[in-house]
Protein backbone atom coordinates (compact mmCIF):
# COMPACT_ATOMS: atom_id res chain seq x y z
CA UNK A 1 0.00 0.00 0.00
CA UNK A 2 2.84 2.34 0.89
CA UNK A 3 4.56 1.58 -2.43
CA UNK A 4 1.31 2.29 -4.31
CA UNK A 5 1.00 5.63 -2.53
CA UNK A 6 4.58 6.59 -3.42
CA UNK A 7 4.08 5.53 -7.07
CA UNK A 8 0.85 7.54 -7.36
CA UNK A 9 2.41 10.62 -5.79
CA UNK A 10 5.44 10.35 -8.09
CA UNK A 11 3.21 10.02 -11.14
CA UNK A 12 1.21 13.11 -10.23
CA UNK A 13 4.36 15.11 -9.61
CA UNK A 14 5.73 14.15 -13.01
CA UNK A 15 2.54 15.04 -14.83
CA UNK A 16 2.02 18.34 -13.03
CA UNK A 17 5.65 19.22 -13.73
CA UNK A 18 4.67 19.42 -17.39
CA UNK A 19 2.93 22.63 -16.39
CA UNK A 20 5.43 23.73 -13.82
CA UNK A 21 6.22 26.99 -15.57
CA UNK A 22 2.60 27.86 -16.31
CA UNK A 23 0.48 30.37 -14.49
CA UNK A 24 -3.23 31.03 -14.70
CA UNK A 25 -2.75 33.69 -17.41
CA UNK A 26 -0.94 31.39 -19.84
CA UNK A 27 -2.68 29.29 -22.45
CA UNK A 28 -1.83 25.61 -22.39
CA UNK A 29 -2.10 23.66 -25.63
CA UNK A 30 -1.55 19.96 -26.18
CA UNK A 31 -0.86 19.01 -29.80
CA UNK A 32 -1.36 15.44 -30.97
CA UNK A 33 0.97 15.05 -33.96
CA UNK A 34 0.44 11.95 -36.08
CA UNK A 35 3.87 12.52 -37.58
CA UNK A 36 6.35 15.24 -36.62
CA UNK A 37 9.69 16.45 -37.93
CA UNK A 38 11.32 17.92 -34.85
CA UNK A 39 14.39 19.06 -36.77
CA UNK A 40 15.38 18.98 -40.44
CA UNK A 41 17.81 16.15 -41.08
CA UNK A 42 16.38 13.89 -38.40
CA UNK A 43 13.90 11.10 -38.98
CA UNK A 44 10.27 12.06 -38.32
CA UNK A 45 8.55 10.60 -35.28
CA UNK A 46 5.05 9.19 -35.09
CA UNK A 47 2.37 9.71 -32.45
CA UNK A 48 3.86 12.51 -30.40
CA UNK A 49 2.29 14.93 -27.91
CA UNK A 50 3.72 18.46 -27.88
CA UNK A 51 2.86 20.54 -24.83
CA UNK A 52 2.87 24.31 -25.33
CA UNK A 53 2.68 26.66 -22.35
CA UNK A 54 2.26 30.29 -23.28
CA UNK A 55 4.68 31.00 -26.12
CA UNK A 56 7.05 28.11 -25.43
CA UNK A 57 7.34 24.40 -26.10
CA UNK A 58 7.30 22.86 -22.63
CA UNK A 59 7.38 19.11 -23.28
CA UNK A 60 7.62 16.63 -26.14
CA UNK A 61 6.09 13.32 -25.07
CA UNK A 62 5.93 9.99 -26.94
CA UNK A 63 2.37 8.85 -27.55
CA UNK A 64 -0.85 10.78 -27.04
CA UNK A 65 -1.08 11.99 -23.43
CA UNK A 66 -4.49 12.15 -21.77
CA UNK A 67 -5.17 15.89 -21.15
CA UNK A 68 -6.89 14.99 -17.89
CA UNK A 69 -3.47 14.10 -16.56
CA UNK A 70 -2.28 17.65 -17.27
CA UNK A 71 -5.15 19.66 -15.83
CA UNK A 72 -3.75 20.30 -12.39
CA UNK A 73 -2.85 23.90 -13.14
CA UNK A 74 -4.60 25.19 -16.26
CA UNK A 75 -7.27 24.09 -18.67
CA UNK A 76 -5.60 22.25 -21.53
CA UNK A 77 -6.67 22.88 -25.12
CA UNK A 78 -6.18 19.83 -27.33
CA UNK A 79 -5.31 20.28 -31.01
CA UNK A 80 -5.81 17.00 -32.81
CA UNK A 81 -3.36 16.62 -35.70
CA UNK A 82 -3.21 12.82 -35.61
CA UNK A 83 -3.68 12.65 -39.38
CA UNK A 84 -1.29 15.53 -40.15
CA UNK A 85 2.44 16.09 -40.56
CA UNK A 86 3.79 18.67 -38.09
CA UNK A 87 7.04 20.55 -38.63
CA UNK A 88 8.77 23.75 -37.47
CA UNK A 89 7.50 27.10 -38.66
CA UNK A 90 9.28 28.10 -41.86
CA UNK A 91 11.61 31.08 -42.27
CA UNK A 92 11.94 33.30 -45.35
CA UNK A 93 15.19 35.26 -45.20
CA UNK A 94 14.41 37.61 -48.10
CA UNK A 95 11.08 39.39 -48.40
CA UNK A 96 9.77 42.89 -49.08
CA UNK A 97 6.49 43.02 -47.16
CA UNK A 98 5.68 46.64 -48.01
CA UNK A 99 6.04 46.01 -51.73
CA UNK A 100 2.89 45.09 -53.62
CA UNK A 101 3.65 42.49 -56.27
CA UNK A 102 3.68 44.34 -59.63
CA UNK A 103 2.64 47.53 -57.83
CA UNK A 104 3.77 51.02 -58.82
CA UNK A 105 6.16 52.26 -56.15
CA UNK A 106 6.26 55.74 -57.70
CA UNK A 107 2.60 56.40 -56.93
CA UNK A 108 2.16 54.40 -53.73
CA UNK A 109 1.84 56.45 -50.54
CA UNK A 110 3.40 55.62 -47.20
CA UNK A 111 -0.04 54.83 -45.82
CA UNK A 112 -0.71 52.41 -48.65
CA UNK A 113 2.67 50.78 -48.09
CA UNK A 114 1.76 50.17 -44.45
CA UNK A 115 -1.59 48.64 -45.38
CA UNK A 116 -0.01 46.49 -48.05
CA UNK A 117 2.53 45.35 -45.48
CA UNK A 118 -0.15 44.25 -43.03
CA UNK A 119 -2.00 42.37 -45.77
CA UNK A 120 1.14 40.69 -47.08
CA UNK A 121 2.29 39.80 -43.57
CA UNK A 122 -0.95 37.93 -42.91
CA UNK A 123 -0.67 36.03 -46.20
CA UNK A 124 2.93 35.12 -45.44
CA UNK A 125 2.07 33.80 -41.99
CA UNK A 126 -0.83 31.76 -43.32
CA UNK A 127 1.52 30.24 -45.90
CA UNK A 128 3.45 28.70 -42.99
CA UNK A 129 6.24 31.26 -42.60
CA UNK A 130 6.43 32.33 -38.97
CA UNK A 131 9.64 34.37 -39.30
CA UNK A 132 10.92 36.60 -42.11
CA UNK A 133 13.80 38.93 -42.82
CA UNK A 134 12.63 42.05 -44.67
CA UNK A 135 15.46 43.29 -46.88
CA UNK A 136 14.47 46.67 -48.22
CA UNK A 137 11.38 48.76 -47.67
CA UNK A 138 10.26 51.97 -49.42
CA UNK A 139 9.77 53.73 -46.09
CA UNK A 140 10.14 53.27 -42.35
CA UNK A 141 6.65 51.87 -41.78
CA UNK A 142 8.23 48.42 -41.94
CA UNK A 143 9.50 49.06 -38.41
CA UNK A 144 6.00 49.98 -37.24
CA UNK A 145 4.63 46.82 -38.83
CA UNK A 146 7.27 44.73 -37.07
CA UNK A 147 6.48 46.33 -33.72
CA UNK A 148 2.69 46.00 -34.09
CA UNK A 149 3.06 42.31 -34.92
CA UNK A 150 5.31 41.85 -31.90
CA UNK A 151 2.69 43.59 -29.75
CA UNK A 152 0.02 41.19 -31.00
CA UNK A 153 -2.15 43.82 -32.66
CA UNK A 154 -1.55 42.58 -36.21
CA UNK A 155 -1.26 39.01 -37.46
CA UNK A 156 2.02 38.36 -39.18
CA UNK A 157 5.37 36.62 -38.99
CA UNK A 158 8.18 37.65 -36.68
CA UNK A 159 10.12 40.28 -38.67
CA UNK A 160 13.77 41.24 -38.77
CA UNK A 161 13.81 44.45 -40.80
CA UNK A 162 16.59 46.21 -42.66
CA UNK A 163 14.70 49.38 -43.50
CA UNK A 164 16.24 51.12 -46.51
CA UNK A 165 19.06 49.47 -48.42
CA UNK A 166 22.47 51.12 -48.37
CA UNK A 167 23.16 52.17 -51.98
CA UNK A 168 25.31 54.59 -53.94
CA UNK A 169 23.84 57.55 -55.81
CA UNK A 170 22.15 56.21 -58.93
CA UNK A 171 22.70 52.62 -57.84
CA UNK A 172 20.32 49.80 -57.08
CA UNK A 173 18.19 51.11 -54.24
CA UNK A 174 18.32 54.76 -55.36
CA UNK A 175 15.25 55.42 -57.49
CA UNK A 176 16.20 57.09 -60.75
CA UNK A 177 14.52 58.33 -63.91
CA UNK A 178 12.43 61.04 -62.26
CA UNK A 179 12.48 64.82 -62.57
CA UNK A 180 15.07 65.75 -59.95
CA UNK A 181 13.39 69.11 -59.35
CA UNK A 182 10.35 67.23 -58.07
CA UNK A 183 12.10 64.19 -56.61
CA UNK A 184 13.99 64.33 -53.34
CA UNK A 185 15.75 61.85 -51.11
CA UNK A 186 13.47 60.65 -48.31
CA UNK A 187 14.52 60.95 -44.70
CA UNK A 188 14.53 57.16 -44.37
CA UNK A 189 16.76 56.58 -47.41
CA UNK A 190 20.13 54.85 -47.38
CA UNK A 191 21.96 56.51 -50.28
CA UNK A 192 25.63 57.30 -49.66
CA UNK A 193 28.86 58.17 -51.45
CA UNK A 194 32.32 57.97 -49.90
CA UNK A 195 33.51 56.29 -46.74
CA UNK A 196 32.11 58.80 -44.25
CA UNK A 197 28.65 58.94 -45.83
CA UNK A 198 28.42 55.16 -46.01
CA UNK A 199 29.32 54.81 -42.35
CA UNK A 200 26.67 57.39 -41.53
CA UNK A 201 24.04 55.73 -43.73
CA UNK A 202 24.47 52.48 -41.81
CA UNK A 203 24.29 54.28 -38.48
CA UNK A 204 21.09 56.04 -39.58
CA UNK A 205 19.34 52.78 -40.37
CA UNK A 206 20.39 51.31 -37.04
CA UNK A 207 19.22 54.49 -35.30
CA UNK A 208 15.82 53.88 -36.91
CA UNK A 209 15.87 50.39 -35.31
CA UNK A 210 17.08 48.25 -38.20
CA UNK A 211 17.71 44.64 -37.16
CA UNK A 212 19.99 43.93 -40.11
CA UNK A 213 21.77 46.00 -42.75
CA UNK A 214 21.29 45.47 -46.47
CA UNK A 215 23.82 46.77 -48.98
CA UNK A 216 23.43 46.70 -52.77
CA UNK A 217 26.81 45.76 -54.25
CA UNK A 218 25.59 45.52 -57.85
CA UNK A 219 22.74 46.70 -60.01
CA UNK A 220 19.49 44.81 -60.38
CA UNK A 221 19.37 41.73 -62.55
CA UNK A 222 17.62 43.68 -65.28
CA UNK A 223 20.11 46.54 -65.37
CA UNK A 224 23.52 46.80 -67.08
CA UNK A 225 25.17 47.10 -63.63
CA UNK A 226 23.66 43.72 -62.72
CA UNK A 227 25.34 41.77 -65.50
CA UNK A 228 27.78 38.90 -65.02
CA UNK A 229 30.92 40.99 -65.65
CA UNK A 230 29.73 44.32 -64.24
CA UNK A 231 31.86 46.22 -61.76
CA UNK A 232 30.48 46.68 -58.24
CA UNK A 233 28.56 49.91 -57.69
CA UNK A 234 30.57 50.74 -54.56
CA UNK A 235 34.26 51.41 -54.41
CA UNK A 236 35.92 48.89 -52.14
CA UNK A 237 36.68 51.39 -49.37
CA UNK A 238 33.05 52.57 -49.30
CA UNK A 239 31.75 49.03 -49.16
CA UNK A 240 34.14 47.85 -46.46
CA UNK A 241 33.31 50.94 -44.39
CA UNK A 242 29.60 50.08 -44.48
CA UNK A 243 30.18 46.44 -43.54
CA UNK A 244 32.60 47.29 -40.74
CA UNK A 245 30.20 49.85 -39.29
CA UNK A 246 27.31 47.38 -39.24
CA UNK A 247 29.39 44.66 -37.62
CA UNK A 248 30.83 47.05 -35.05
CA UNK A 249 27.24 47.86 -34.08
CA UNK A 250 26.48 44.12 -33.90
CA UNK A 251 24.24 43.95 -36.95
CA UNK A 252 24.54 41.32 -39.63
CA UNK A 253 24.95 42.35 -43.26
CA UNK A 254 23.01 41.03 -46.25
CA UNK A 255 24.31 42.03 -49.68
CA UNK A 256 22.39 42.18 -52.94
CA UNK A 257 24.80 40.98 -55.64
CA UNK A 258 24.33 39.48 -59.11
CA UNK A 259 27.66 39.94 -60.88
CA UNK A 260 30.70 37.85 -59.97
CA UNK A 261 32.86 40.82 -58.96
CA UNK A 262 30.18 42.19 -56.66
CA UNK A 263 29.66 38.82 -54.99
CA UNK A 264 33.38 38.43 -54.41
CA UNK A 265 33.70 41.97 -53.04
CA UNK A 266 30.96 41.15 -50.53
CA UNK A 267 32.56 37.89 -49.46
CA UNK A 268 36.02 39.40 -49.07
CA UNK A 269 34.49 42.11 -46.88
CA UNK A 270 33.07 39.48 -44.54
CA UNK A 271 29.33 39.83 -45.12
CA UNK A 272 26.93 37.37 -43.54
CA UNK A 273 24.83 36.55 -46.59
CA UNK A 274 24.77 37.18 -50.31
CA UNK A 275 21.33 37.65 -51.84
CA UNK A 276 20.76 36.29 -55.36
CA UNK A 277 24.39 35.43 -56.21
CA UNK A 278 23.25 34.95 -59.78
CA UNK A 279 26.55 34.77 -61.64
CA UNK A 280 28.74 32.94 -59.15
CA UNK A 281 31.62 30.83 -60.44
CA UNK A 282 33.90 28.21 -58.91
CA UNK A 283 36.24 30.80 -57.36
CA UNK A 284 33.20 32.43 -55.77
CA UNK A 285 32.02 29.09 -54.44
CA UNK A 286 35.38 28.59 -52.77
CA UNK A 287 35.09 32.05 -51.19
CA UNK A 288 31.66 31.13 -49.82
CA UNK A 289 33.12 28.02 -48.23
CA UNK A 290 36.13 29.88 -46.86
CA UNK A 291 34.10 32.67 -45.26
CA UNK A 292 31.09 30.61 -44.16
CA UNK A 293 28.68 33.16 -45.60
CA UNK A 294 25.19 32.03 -46.55
CA UNK A 295 23.81 32.11 -50.08
CA UNK A 296 20.17 33.19 -50.36
CA UNK A 297 19.47 32.44 -54.04
CA UNK A 298 15.88 33.77 -54.49
CA UNK A 299 15.28 31.24 -57.25
CA UNK A 300 11.56 31.97 -57.45
CA UNK A 301 12.29 35.10 -59.45
CA UNK A 302 13.06 32.79 -62.39
CA UNK A 303 9.35 32.01 -62.63
CA UNK A 304 8.65 35.70 -63.24
CA UNK A 305 11.45 36.02 -65.77
CA UNK A 306 10.19 33.03 -67.72
CA UNK A 307 6.61 34.29 -67.74
CA UNK A 308 7.41 37.90 -68.64
CA UNK A 309 10.42 37.50 -70.91
CA UNK A 310 8.63 38.49 -74.12
CA UNK A 311 7.47 41.76 -72.56
CA UNK A 312 10.98 42.82 -71.51
CA UNK A 313 13.12 45.33 -73.41
CA UNK A 314 15.09 43.62 -76.15
CA UNK A 315 18.45 44.41 -74.54
CA UNK A 316 17.60 42.41 -71.44
CA UNK A 317 15.82 39.41 -72.98
CA UNK A 318 19.03 37.53 -73.76
CA UNK A 319 20.26 37.88 -70.19
CA UNK A 320 16.88 36.85 -68.80
CA UNK A 321 16.94 33.67 -70.88
CA UNK A 322 20.47 32.99 -69.69
CA UNK A 323 19.45 33.47 -66.05
CA UNK A 324 16.44 31.17 -66.43
CA UNK A 325 18.55 28.43 -68.01
CA UNK A 326 21.93 28.70 -66.30
CA UNK A 327 21.39 30.01 -62.77
CA UNK A 328 19.65 26.88 -61.40
CA UNK A 329 22.62 24.84 -62.66
CA UNK A 330 25.08 27.20 -60.96
CA UNK A 331 23.11 27.04 -57.70
CA UNK A 332 22.99 23.26 -57.87
CA UNK A 333 26.75 23.21 -58.30
CA UNK A 334 27.18 25.52 -55.29
CA UNK A 335 24.98 23.22 -53.20
CA UNK A 336 26.88 20.09 -54.22
CA UNK A 337 30.20 21.76 -53.37
CA UNK A 338 29.11 22.66 -49.85
CA UNK A 339 27.92 26.28 -49.90
CA UNK A 340 25.49 26.99 -47.05
CA UNK A 341 22.01 27.94 -48.27
CA UNK A 342 19.27 29.83 -46.46
CA UNK A 343 15.85 30.15 -47.99
CA UNK A 344 14.70 33.49 -49.38
CA UNK A 345 11.92 34.00 -51.91
CA UNK A 346 12.21 37.74 -52.72
CA UNK A 347 8.47 38.00 -52.04
CA UNK A 348 7.31 41.40 -53.21
CA UNK A 349 9.28 40.93 -56.38
CA UNK A 350 7.38 37.65 -56.64
CA UNK A 351 3.91 37.14 -55.20
CA UNK A 352 3.44 37.15 -51.44
CA UNK A 353 1.94 34.00 -49.97
CA UNK A 354 3.65 31.75 -52.51
CA UNK A 355 6.87 31.54 -50.50
CA UNK A 356 6.84 27.73 -50.53
CA UNK A 357 7.71 27.88 -54.21
CA UNK A 358 11.28 28.60 -53.12
CA UNK A 359 11.50 25.23 -51.35
CA UNK A 360 10.28 23.56 -54.52
CA UNK A 361 13.05 25.35 -56.43
CA UNK A 362 15.66 24.15 -53.94
CA UNK A 363 14.55 20.59 -54.57
CA UNK A 364 14.66 21.23 -58.32
CA UNK A 365 18.34 22.26 -58.14
CA UNK A 366 19.22 19.00 -56.42
CA UNK A 367 18.45 19.28 -52.71
CA UNK A 368 16.56 16.57 -50.90
CA UNK A 369 13.37 17.73 -49.16
CA UNK A 370 15.27 17.43 -45.86
CA UNK A 371 17.98 19.77 -47.18
CA UNK A 372 15.44 22.26 -48.51
CA UNK A 373 13.66 22.26 -45.17
CA UNK A 374 16.97 22.78 -43.40
CA UNK A 375 17.55 25.89 -45.54
CA UNK A 376 14.12 27.14 -44.48
CA UNK A 377 14.52 26.33 -40.77
CA UNK A 378 17.87 25.60 -39.11
CA UNK A 379 20.05 27.46 -41.62
CA UNK A 380 17.79 30.48 -41.86
CA UNK A 381 17.54 30.62 -38.06
CA UNK A 382 21.34 30.56 -37.82
CA UNK A 383 21.63 33.36 -40.38
CA UNK A 384 19.10 35.47 -38.47
CA UNK A 385 20.79 34.76 -35.11
CA UNK A 386 17.60 33.09 -33.88
CA UNK A 387 18.83 29.52 -33.43
CA UNK A 388 17.95 29.61 -29.74
CA UNK A 389 14.35 30.52 -30.54
CA UNK A 390 13.12 29.13 -33.87
CA UNK A 391 14.03 26.63 -36.56
CA UNK A 392 13.20 23.38 -34.76
CA UNK A 393 10.66 21.86 -32.42
CA UNK A 394 12.43 21.45 -29.08
CA UNK A 395 11.84 22.11 -25.40
CA UNK A 396 12.37 25.77 -24.59
CA UNK A 397 11.96 26.97 -28.17
CA UNK A 398 9.25 29.31 -29.36
CA UNK A 399 6.14 27.34 -30.24
CA UNK A 400 6.33 27.99 -33.99
CA UNK A 401 4.79 25.03 -35.81
CA UNK A 402 2.85 24.23 -38.94
CA UNK A 403 0.86 21.18 -39.95
CA UNK A 404 0.23 19.94 -43.48
CA UNK A 405 -1.65 17.24 -45.34
CA UNK A 406 0.72 14.72 -46.84
CA UNK A 407 4.41 14.12 -46.32
CA UNK A 408 6.75 16.97 -47.38
CA UNK A 409 9.75 14.64 -47.03
CA UNK A 410 8.30 12.54 -49.85
CA UNK A 411 6.83 15.43 -51.84
CA UNK A 412 7.87 18.99 -50.99
CA UNK A 413 4.68 20.36 -52.58
CA UNK A 414 2.80 19.02 -49.54
CA UNK A 415 3.83 22.31 -47.91
CA UNK A 416 1.11 23.94 -50.01
CA UNK A 417 -1.49 22.02 -48.00
CA UNK A 418 -1.24 24.06 -44.80
CA UNK A 419 -3.78 23.03 -42.18
CA UNK A 420 -2.40 24.78 -39.09
CA UNK A 421 -0.08 27.68 -38.34
CA UNK A 422 1.07 28.38 -34.79
CA UNK A 423 3.46 31.20 -33.91
CA UNK A 424 4.64 31.81 -30.36
CA UNK A 425 1.98 29.45 -29.05
CA UNK A 426 -0.92 31.19 -30.77
CA UNK A 427 -2.88 29.54 -33.56
CA UNK A 428 -3.38 31.85 -36.53
CA UNK A 429 -4.80 29.35 -39.01
CA UNK A 430 -6.54 26.02 -38.53
CA UNK A 431 -8.70 24.03 -40.89
C-alpha positions, 0 to 999 in steps of 0.5 A: 500500500505504501509503495502504491502511494509513493508511485501515485504521488510520483506520477502526479508530480511528473505530470504536473511538472509538465505545467510547472512553468505555467500560471493562470494567465498562460494558455496551455495547448496539447498538440497530438501530432500523427507525424512530426519532424522535430528538426530537419535532417532527423527522422520524423517521429510518429504519435507525439504529444507536444505541450505548449505553455504560453509561447514556449514548447514545454514538453515533447512526449511519446504517444498521445497523453491524456489531457486529464493528466495535465489539468492540475494547473490550467485548462488544456486545449487539445489540437488533434493533428493525428492525421497531419504532418507537423514541422517547425514554422518556416523562415523566409530570409528575403522578403519585401512586405511593403512592396505590392507584387507588380505595384507602382512604387512611384505612386504608392503612398506611405499609408498604402505601403503600411496597409499592403505590409499588413495584408502581405504579412498575414498572407505570409504567416498563413503560408506557414512562414512564422519568421521573415527577414525584410530586406528593403522597404520603401519607407520606415513603416516596416518598423511599425509593422514589425512592432505591431506584430510583436505587440500582438495587434496585427497578425504576421510573422516575426520580422527582422527588418533592414529598412532602406538598403544602403546604396550609392547615388544612382545605384540599385536602391536609389530610385532614378529616372524622375524629374530631380526638381520634383524628386527628393531623397526621403529621410529614411533613405540609405543613399551614400557616397564615400567612406564617411557617408556610407558609415553614416548611412548604416548608423542612420538605419540602425538608429531607426531600429534596423535589425539587419543592414542590407547593402546593394553591391551591384545593379538589379538583374535587369540593369547593365550594372547587374550583369555577369561581368559588371563592376560593383557599384561601390568602391571597395573602401566605401563598401568595407566601411559600411560592412565594418560599421554594421558589424561594429554595431552588432548587426549582420549584413546582407548584400544584394549581388548578381555579378561575380565581382560584386559577390566576391567583393561582398565575401572578401568584406566578410558579409553574412549573406549574399542575396541572389548570387546569380553569376557565381563561379567556382572561385566564388564558391570557394570564397563562400566556403572559406568565409562561411557566408550564406547564399540566399538564391531567391530562385523563385524570381526565375518564374517571373522572368520566364513568364514575362520574358517576351514583354521585356526590353530587347536588350535584357531578354538575352540575359533573362533567358540565360538566367532562367537556363543557367542560374539553377545549374550554378546554384545546384553546383554551389549546393553540391560543393558545400555552400550553405544555403538559407531560404529566401523567396524575394516576395514582393518581387514575386507574389506574397503568400507563394513563398513555398515555391522557393522550397520547390526550387531548392529541390529542383536544383538538387536538394533533398526535401530534408535539405530544402527544409533545413535551408528554411529552418535551421540554416535560416535561423542561424543566419538570423541569429535566432537559433535559440528561438526558432528553426526546430521543435524542441523544449524551450523553443518558441512554439512555432509550428505548422501542420500539413496534409501529406508528407513533405519529405516525400513530396515537398509540394505538400507544404502547399497544404497548410492546415495549421499555423502556430506562432509563439503558441498562438494559432493563426490558421486552422482548418 
